[in-house]
């Protein structure tokens, strides 16, 4: 899996949970860049980069993940019975955890509406790419546990890798459930409906938390197999071509016009 991405939305705020392809142009990323070949027969210089995300997509993604992190921190703090004891977030902002959670929830709801209304085309592409499972995905999953350390992922042709497609669906579905149930809790003052919304909200939080944590770990690039992928959503949305080839081989070849076959797949 890699950072959750969107597709084909250069001016599309719906690209927040995902990425958009762009033209591949070589660029010197500085004297500290790596150079030479990776584990393939192709010499991919560390100075050659490829664009994954335009600015709008990166900013939307940043707004979503800040909101989600605030919601998870304050939500779990409250769920664990600490309502009378301000969290670090509450102390920094000077606002109670309950109010931070409520306001941030409305912000995420607004971002969701914005994505649906403004980014309808991008979302259609995102769903089409996320549900398009292919022959060979099983082999990719079998290689994945070792590949996160070695970088020797199985070949796939998608915009997203097979694990990323599953994560896309789970993450978006659970966040939508959290938003809808959270709005229900804000609008209903009590009774059976409130109890039902609270239960749904709690279980959705249980489901989404490990997915978000996994996404952060993978997207940060701290795992050797995913080194460099954090650049796809930061610092211009460009990452080194060899890193893109390692994680998204089919997409990278279509984007750059250069083929690449790692030695472990010969």
Residue, then its C-alpha position, 0 to 999 in steps of 0.5 A: x500500500x502507499x499513500x492514499x491517492x486520487x486520480x486525474x484532478x489537476x484542479x479538483x479538491x476531491x483529490x484530497x484522499x488521493x493523487x493526480x497524475x502529471x507530466x514527467x519532467x526530469x529535474x535536479x532535486x539538489x546535490x543531496x539526491x541519490x544517484x545510480x541504479x536501483x534493483x533494476x536493469x534500468x539506470x534511474x538517476x535520483x535527480x529525475x522526478x515525476x509529478x503525482x499531485x497538483x497543488x490543489x490536491x495537496x492542499x485538500x489532502x492536507x486539510x483532510x488529514x489535519x481534520x482527521x488527526x484532530x478528530x481522532x486525538x480528541x475523539x479517543x481522548x473523550x472516548x477514554x473518559x477524559x472529558x474533564x481533563x483537557x488534552x494537549x490539543x485543548x490546552x494549546x487551542x484554549x478550547x475544550x476537547x468537545x468543542x474542538x471535536x465538534x467544530x473539526x467534525x463540521x469542517x470535515x463535513x464541509x470538505x466532504x461536500x466540497x469534494x462531492x460538488x466540485x470534484x465529482x469527476x475526480x471522485x468518479x475516476x477515484x472509485x473506478x481506479x479503486x475497484x478495478x482489481x486485476x489478475x496478479x493482485x494476489x501475488x502482489x499481496x503475497x509479496x507485500x509483507x517482505x516488500x515493505x522492507x526490501x522494496x521488491x513489490x509485485x508488478x501491478x498496472x494500476x494507478x493505485x497498488x492493490x493494497x492502496x485500493x483496499x485502503x481507499x475503499x475502507x478509509x473513504x467509507x469509514x470517514x463517510x460513516x463518521x461524518x454522517x453519524x457525527x452530524x446526527x449526534x450534533x443534530x439529535x439531542x437525545x433518545x434512541x436515535x442519539x444512542x444509535x448514532x453514538x454506537x455507529x460513530x464509536x464503531x466507525x472510529x474503531x475501524x478507521x483508526x488502524x487504517x489511518x495509522x497504517x496510512x501515516x506509517x506508509x506515507x511517511x516513507x519510514x518503511x524502506x520499501x516506501x522510501x520517498x513516497x512522502x514527496x507525492x503529497x509534499x514539496x511540490x508533489x514530485x517524487x524521484x522516478x525510481x521511487x515511483x517505478x518501485x511502488x507504481x510501475x505501470x502508472x510510472x511507465x505510462x506517465x514517463x514513457x520509460x519501461x522498467x523491469x526490476x531484477x527480482x521480476x526478470 
